[in-house]
Amino acid sequence: MAKPARLFKVSFLNQGRVYELYARRVGASDVFGFTEIADLVFEPGGLVVDPTEEKLRDEFRDTRVLHLPMHAVLRIEEVDRRGPLAIRDAATGEKIMPFPMPAPRG
């Protein structure tokens, strides 16, 4: 019986935001001081569109391997299943929507 492919949840800092992505491979990079993240996992596009997933898929569309500075990597978790992707404000931890939201009327 084939062993299931490993899946990692990677959280890292990028321009004042915390990105949360899923990848199949994580390891030491050949570039000194960097962590290598490869085989990013995105859900196939469907009828229900997650704007965060779409933004991250567009941003990393042509990326084969990410080489992240070690000090930018916040956490790497080996997980059983994939959850939602997120972009969060680094200071508050609040989830950032990738498109402008109208202000609520009150």
N, C-alpha and C positions, 0 to 999 in steps of 0.2 A: 504494500500500500504506500502510495506516494506521500511524503511529508508535506504539509501545507506550506506555502511560501511565507517567509517571514514578512511582517508588516511593522513599520516604525512610524510613530507620530513624532514629528520634529517641530519644536518651537524655537524660533530664532528672532533676533532683533533686526529690523530693516527700516532705516530712516524714521526712527521714533515710533515704530509700530512693531507689534509682535505678530509674526506670521506663524500659522499652524498648518503644516502640510503632512501628507503621508507619503512614504517612500518604501521601496522594497530593499534598497541597499544603503547602508550607512557604515562609514569606516574612516580611518585615517587617510588623509589626502597625500598625494605625492608632493604637494606644495606645503612646505614647512609652516606649521601653525594654523593649518586649515583642516576642517572636517569635510569629508566628501559625502554628498547626498545624491543618490541616483535612482532611476526608475520611479519617478514621481507617479502617484496614483490619483487619478481623477475619475469621477463617475461619468459614464457615457451620457451625452446630452439627451434629454428627454423632453416631455411636455412640461414638467415642472422645472422651472429654471431658478437655481440658487445664484443670485447676483455675485456673491462672494466667490463661489466656485468658478463662475464664468470669468471674473476678473483675474483670479489666480491662474486659471487655465490659459488665458490670453497672455499674461505676463511671462509665464514659463513655457509657452508653446514650443519653442525651439531649443529648450534646455535639455541637454543630455545628462549633464552632471553639474550640481551646484558645489562650489568650493566655498564654504562659509568660514570666516575667521572663527577660531575656537572661542574667543571671548564673546561672539555674537550668539552662540548656541546656548539657549537657556535650558533645554531639556530634550532628551531623546527617550521615548518609551517604546518598548516592544508591546504591541497590542494584538488582540485576537481579531478585531474587526474595525473597519474604517468608520469614523464618525464624520460630522460636518467639518468643513474647513473654516478657518476663521482668520480675520485680521483684527487685532485689538490695539487700542491705544496703550503704549508702553507705561504711561504714568498712572492711568486709572484702571486699566484692564477691561474697559468697556469695549464691546464689539463695535467695529466701524463698518457702516454700510458703504459699499463702494460707489454709490450714486447719491446725489443730493436728495434729501428728504424734505418735503415741505414742512414748515413749522406748524405745530398743532394750533388750531384756533380754539380760543377759550373764552 
